[in-house]
Amino acid sequence: MPALKISVQLRSLRQPLRQAIAIAARIGAQAIEIDARHELRPAELSQTALRQFRKMLDDQNLRVSALGFRTRRGYDDMEELDRRVEATRQAMQMAHALGTPLVLNCVGSIPDDEADPRWKLLVDVLSDLAAYGNRVGAILTADTGNDAPEHLAKLLAQLPSGSVAVSLDPAALVMHGHDPLAAVDAFGGLIQNVVARDALRDRATARGQEVLLGRGSVDFPALLGALEQRDYRGYFTVARDFASQPADELALAIQYLRNI
């Protein structure tokens, strides 16, 4: 298996941008995921700012693995949808300028019935964003989590081939009662990013809890093997939503991945 490409989700470090970048480099990451809603907004990225940011990354020997643009509502919600779509387009332009094609977001709540008007709305909006992404060199990448992998895969199958990618979050899948290995089978070559975090789920209460990488229910050796069978060559992005010592815990996560 080729050496893993490892990225750090900067927002997990809970530090100002410059300090977070320095920490990511220090703990051994090759790349970073940037939050385009709170850390570095498209409106703030002038050509001068872009040059300065690229130099900062070059100095730390880092690249951008993906741009996180996680909106409060999905693309199935009509409230302020036009504004949300336009903001996503701006994030796509920013991603391309930063040297990554991936813009990460949850697409929304997928209805069970294809006759539901929200199903057609999702297909229409995602197709529109896909066409825009093709023009600017970016691709919307759907977070996994609430919906069953087969359900999301069914929706994506109705879009033009390769128009929307998938960011596989095995911890989110476990916390919502889904099997990460089954998700690899469902999505196949659509997976362009993997969130390297772990979780446990209490079957009695149906509640999930994020834990240190390697101490949860996700079988990472098996997951890496399944991804290797599908020639996955993207990043593994270490992340934590809840951590008492974020830098130390993400450093341990990187070491865990490299020891597999």
N, C-alpha and C positions, 0 to 999 in steps of 0.2 A: 504494500500500500504506500503511495507517495506520502511525503511529509504533509501533515495537516496545515492548512492556512488558517491562522487564528486571528480573530478580531476581538475588540472590546467595545461593548456598548457604553459610550461615554456617560449617558445619564445614570447608569448603575453606580458610577463612582461618586455621584452627588458632590461634585466639585465644580468651580468655575471652569470654563472651557479650556483655557491655557493650562491650568494645573492638571485637569483631567487628561489632556493629551500627553503631558509629561509623565504622568503615572502609567498610562497605557504603554508607553515606550519602555518604561522602567521594568514593568512586570512581564515583558517579553512578547507583547502583541506585534503583529505585522501590519495591522490596519485598525481602523476605528469606525464605528457606526455613529453618525451624528444625528441629533434630534433637530429637525428643521423647523419645529414649532417653538422651541424654547432655548436652544443653544446657539443656533446660527440660522437666522431667518433669511428667506430669499430676498426680501426688500433691503437687507443690510449688506448684501454681497455685491458691492460695486467692483469694477475691474481692479481697482487699487486694493480693496479688501481681499479679493480673490488671490492676487499675487502674494500678498502678505501671508494669507492662510496657507497657500501652497508651500511657501518658504518655511513656515513653521513646521509643516508636516515633513518636508524634506530634511530639515535639521534633525528631526527625531526618527528619520528613516521609516515613516509611516505612510500608508495609503488610506483612502476612504473605501470601506467595504460596501456600505449602503447608507442611504439617507432615510431616517425614520420620519414619517409624516403621519402620525396617528391622530386622526380627528376624533372629536367626541361622538359624532354621528357617522353612520356608514353611508354608502351611496344608494341605499334603499329608502332613505328618509328624505322626503320632499322639502322639509324645512331648511331653508338657506342652501339648497342643493347646488344651485348655480355658483354661488360663492365658494362652496367646498370644492367643486370641480375646477374652478379657475385657480384656486389656491394649490390644488394638486398639480395642475399644469405648471405653475411657477416652481413647485418643488422638483418636477421633472427636469426643467431647465437647469435648476441649481445642481441637481445630481450630475447631469452631464458635464457641467462646468467644473465640478469637483473630481471628475474622473471615475464615477461609478454609474452603472445603468439602473441600479435598484432603488426604488422608492417603496418603502414598507408601510402598509396600512391594513387595517381590517376592512374588508369590503362591505361589511354590514351583516344584518341578520337575514339569513337565507330562508325564504318561506318554504314550507313543505310541499305546497301545491304549485306546480308550474303555471296553473291558471291564475294564480294570485298576481295582481297587477305589479306587485313589488318585484316579482321574478323578471318580468319583461323590463322593468325599470333598471334593474341591476344589469341585465344583458346589454341594454342600450347604453347606459352610462359607462360601463366597463369597456365596451367596444369603442366608444368615443375616446376614452382615455388611452386605450391601446393604440388607436390611430394617431393620436397626438404624440404619444411616446415614440412611435416609429419615426416620426418626423424629427424629433429632437434628440433621439438616441437614449431613451430611458424606458423602463418597463415597470408598471405597477406590480408590486409583489405582495400577495395576499398573506397576512398572518393566519396561522392556524390556531384553533382554540375551541370556541363554543360549538361550532357545527361539526358534525361527523365528517371525517375526511372524504368519505364517498359522496356526501352531499355537496361539499365544496367542489370536488372534482367533477361532479355532474354539471354544476353551473359553468365551470371553466371550459368544459367540453363544448358548450354552445357558443363560445367565443372563437374568433379567428385563431388558427393554430399558433401557439407560442406568444399570444398577445398579452397574457397576464401570467406571471410566475408565482411561485409559492415560497414563503419563508416558513420552514418547518420548525415549530416550537414544541419539542416533545414534552416539556414540563406542562405547558398549557393543555396539551392533549390529555396527559395523565390526570390533571386536576379536573377535567371535564368528562372523565370516564372513557376516553378513547385510547386506542392502541397505537403508539408511534410507529411500530413496524408495519402495521396494516396501512398507516398513512403513507409510508414510503411506497408500498405497493399501489396505493390509490393514485398518488401524484406522479410517480415515476420521474421522468425527465423534466417536469415542471418545477422541481425543487431547485432554487438558485441561491438559497441562504438557509443556514441551520443555526438556530438559537441554542447554544450549549448551556442549558440549565436543567435542573432535576427537580422532581417533586414526588410526594406521596399522596395517596388518596385514601381516606377512611371510608370504606364501603358502607359502614353502618350509618354514617351521617351524610354521605355523598359530598364531603367537603375535602378540598385539596390543600396542600401546604408545600410551598417551595422549600427545598433543602439544598445543602451543599452538593455540588456536582459529584456524582458517584455514590451518594448515600440515599438515593431515592429509588423509585420503581423503574426508571428508564435504564434499559440494558444498553449502555453506550457501546460496548464492544460489538454487540449484535447489530446495533443501529449503524455503526460505521461500516460494518461488513456489508449490510444491505445497500448502503449508499455507494460503496465501492463497486458493487456489482452493477450499478447503474451509471458508473463513471462520473460520480459527483466530484467536481473539482472546485466548488465554491468555498466560501469561508465558513468556519465554525465560530460564531460570535458569542463569547462568554458574557453572561448577563445575570443580574440579580435584581428582582423587584424589592426584596427585603433582605438586608444584610446589616449586621451590627458593625462589621469591619469590612466595608466593600473592597478596598484595594487588596487586602490580605486574602479575602475569599475568592476574588477573581484571579489572583495570582495562583492560588491552589487549584482553581479550575483549569487554568492553562497547563499547569504541571500535570494534572490528572489526564488531560487529553493527550499530552505528549508521551505519557507512560503507557497508554493503551497499546 
